[in-house]
Amino acid sequence: MNDRAVALLEQYEIEVLRTRKGRGAILCDTQQGCLIFKEYTGREEQLRLQEQVLKHLEERGSVPAERLLATKEGALSVTDRDGVRYILKTWWEGRECNIRDREECMEAMRLLARLHGDLEFTPVFPETEETSAPVIERYLPSRDYEKHNRELKRARRFLKQRSQKTWFEIRLSAVIDPFLEEARQLCEEWKEIELAASDSGEEVPLCFCHGDYQYHNILRQDRGFFLVNFEKCQADGPVRDLYLLLRKLLEKSEWDAEWGRVLLAAYESVRPLKPYERQDLVYRLSYPEKLWKIVNFYYNSGKAWIPEKNQEKLDRLLEQEAARKKFLKLLQR
């Protein structure tokens, strides 16, 4: 962020009293409260969808969330002379949700359930004179599974052809086959479930998900929680968000099955899961996404030096496998 970027704030109907650096952004103290000015690299269609989702939440009033601000001309983003785009949003000063505080974690789960309740749609938001309803294309988890499986296969071929292997590569070579077979089987099974649901005309729960519902984007202040960074919001099953936060919290707790049950109960105390959603959650948690992340980072980075952190993550993943399988059995009862 530089002075040229700050000058773009003149295009907004605000009076900036002071600016200061935030994490990859500029925090602006204004007469309207604290605002955040940051780069935006997404599509314009995604930005319009984000605006409608956030306006809908503001109207409902049950989930405190950021809000996009338009320029004097009504644009949702501004561009500097180098072609870099920026957006301006409301902001609360606060800290991230404390994942070591169980009460806060359960509160974050209940907040997520309220978010999904507010953003479930049939039909989509109505058109207005100013904006048109966003184009909805349901995201299918099987697409991610297929993509990840192709990437795992490429990495496996690369490892087999590599003559001089590091300790990390030897360890990864020894475990990748069973994980890949598990991933292939899960993908095929879930594709059949998706197809059966489509053929039967079964009503599959759909909402606008946050898309990146992690503790980094759940801020805590005296007034309570405040949700930020909706740039990845999209139409999908509510389980998309639920899975993301639940998996992260369970990894931090060594996949404590009882803690997982408590977290899920907190969500369902506000919004009970439907049978299809519970099945979706089981498959998302069963897919070896953590291994894919480790492999993807390794395969797409330089091989001359492999960070020690990679080995630590792989070892931790393998140590937690038994506990993860135990939780999945509990979830399927």
Disulfide bonds with the S-S distance in Angstrom:
none
